[in-house]
Amino acid sequence: MSTIAMTNDDSQGWLGVTLVVLSAFAFSMAGFFTRLIDTDVWTMLFWRGLFGGLFIAGYVVCRQGSGALAALRRIGLPGLVAAGCSATATICFINALRQTTVADVLVINATAPFITAGLAWLWTRERERWTTLAASGVALLGVALSVGAAVGSGRLLGDFLALVMTILISAMMVVVRRQRAVCMLPAAALSAFLCALLVSPWAAPASVSGWNFLNLFLFGTTQFGLGLLLLTVGTRLISAPRSALIGALETPLAPALVWLAFGEVPSLATAVGGAIVLAAVVGDLLVTKEQP
C-alpha cells in the first residue's frame, strides 16, 4: 500500500512540474504580444483580461457543468484574495513591460522563489527543501547579473512595477498551495475578469479592430488564460516556492522570443543571467523529488 501511495505522490508531483513548465512557456509570450499589438496599455489589459477570463471560465463550465457556481462559491475568502493579487499583478506586469525591457521584467520575476518561500514560512511555517532554495540562490545570481545594469538607465519605474508584480504573484501561489484541497480555477477566471473591470474606465475597447483584435484574442487565451490555468492547477500539486522557481524559465524564454521576432537584443549580462537561471531550474528538476 505504501509503495502505491509513493508512486501516486511521484506522479502527482511530476504532473505539477509539467503543468508549471508549460505555464512558463505560455507566459513567456507576453513580451512578444505587447510588442506586436498596437494599442494603449489599458485597452490591451481590458481585452486580455476579458478573453482570458472567458477561456478559464469556459474550461471550468466544461469540467464542472451545473456545479460551476458551487465551485465558485467554494473558493471563499482565500480565493478572493488570490484573485485580487493576480488581477493587480497583471496590471503591474503589462505596465512594467511598457516601461522597461522584457529581460528586466523577467529576471526580476526570478526572485519569486525567495519571496514565495518567505511568505509560505510566515503563513504556514512550511520550510522548503534546501535543494530548491540552493537553486533559487543560483537563480538570484542570474537576476543580479541581469538587472544590475538597469540602475541609472531610466528604467527603475518599470523595474519597481515588476517587483510589485512578483510579490503579488508569490502571494497568490502561496494561497493556492495552502488551499490545494479546493479547485481555485474559478478564482483564476475571476481575477482575469476583475482585471478587465479595473482598467475599463481608461480603456477604449471599441478602438480595436482587425489584426490587433485577433492578436488580443490570442494574447488573452493562449498566453494569459492558458498560462494562468496551468499555473493554478500545477501549483496545487507542488510546493509554492518550487512552482515559482520553475516559473523562472520565462527569464531566458521571453527575451529570446522577442529577440527572434523583433530584434530586441538582450545585453550580454542579461543573456548570461538568463542562462544561469535556466541552469538553476533544470538542476532543481533533476535532483529534487517532489512530495505533494
ABEGO torsion letter per residue (X at the ends): XAAAAAAAAAAAAAAAAAAAAAAAAAAAAAAAAAAABBBBAAAAAAAAAAAAAAAAAAAAAAAAEAAAAAAAAAAEAAAAAAAAAAAAAAAAAAAAAAABBAAAAAAAAAAAAAAAAAAAAAAAGBBBBAAAAAAAAAAAAAAAAAAAAABGAGAAAAAAAAAAAAAAAAAAAAAAAAAAABBAAAAAAAAAAAAAAAAAAABBAAABBEAAAAAAAAAAAAAAAAAAAAAAAAAAABBAAAAAAAAAAAAAAAAAAAAAAAGBBBBAAAAAAAAAAAAAAAAAAAABBBBX
